[in-house]
Amino acid sequence: MVLLYPAYFPNIASYIVMAQSDELVFEICDSYQKQTYRNRCYIYGANGKLSLNIPVQYSQKNRQNTEEIEIDNTSKWQSIHWKSIESAYKTSPFFEFYEDEFKELFNTPKEFLLDFNLECIAVINSCLGLDPVVSNSDQFLKTNTESDYRFLVNARKESKIDTTTYIQVFQEKHGFINNLSILDLLFNEGPNALSYLKNHPITF
């Protein structure tokens, strides 16, 4: 069993852990924190690393749990995110193969961040052929164990994580970019992505 935060299109490091565990517990009883992968992911665009951020309704004065965070749908963030993903990966080897499943995620407004993240993860797992036993926490666990990978949601720790190279769309232009969203691996490696994840050393 491993403990993770349900991030927005989680990074590759998170999926390495997920792919090598039979049972996942998602932490949903935490106090929401800004500037993490809870509402952010990074993809590889034509100009390099590109951040996609889901706008949320959040008040620092009133502490809120992640499960309570609502998405701010006053902007056209869904359209912007999908167009960015499409532009970044339309020439990748496997984008057309998975396109319809992901496009559907952005067709209707979403109310809660947690629900949307879990929906995204379910689609990714289906595309990968990954079928772990998944449950949500019913209380916040403060203790750290060997199976506690909640730190992977912290964007500030990103530079300390190295993932094995694979071919990326704009690699010749900007070089290999490390530990992007799982979308990058999936669209570039397709069915080989699961083998990559299951055989990657967990060195973080």
C-alpha positions, 0 to 999 in steps of 0.5 A: 500500500502506498499513500499519495495525493490525487494530483491533476494529471500526476507527474511520472514519479507519482505514477512510477509509485502507483504502477508498482503498488497493488493498493493505493490510498489517496489522501483527501483529508489534508488541508489544501495548500497552494502551489502544488500539483493538486491543481497543476501539471507540467507538459512539454510545449513547443517553447519548453516546459508549460504549466497548466493550472486549474483555477480554484476558489480558495480562502487562506483565512478559512482552512479547507480540506482538499475535498472541499475545494471548488473549481473556479469556472469563471474562466475558460480554463478547460478550453485553454488546457485542452488546446494546450495539450492538443498543441503540445502532443498532436504530433506525438506517436500515440496522441490520436490513439488516446485523444477521445478519452482525454478530450471528454474530460474537458467538455463539461464544467467540473465543480470540485477539484478532487472529483475532477482529479480522480476522474483524470486519474481513472482515465489515465489508469484505463489507458495504461491498463493499470488496475490497482485497488484504490481507496480514499483516506478517512482521516489525515495521517501525520506519520511518515512511513516507507510507503508515504509518497505524499511529498511527490505533490510538492512542486518544490521537490521536483528538481530532486527527482530524476526519471529515465529518459525517453523520446519527447516531441520537442527534445531536439529543440529543448532537450529532455525535460524530467518528470513531467505529467504522465500525459507526456509519457503516455502520448510519447510511449503509448503501450510501452508506458506501463512497462517503463513505470513498472521497471523504473527504480524508485530512487526518490 
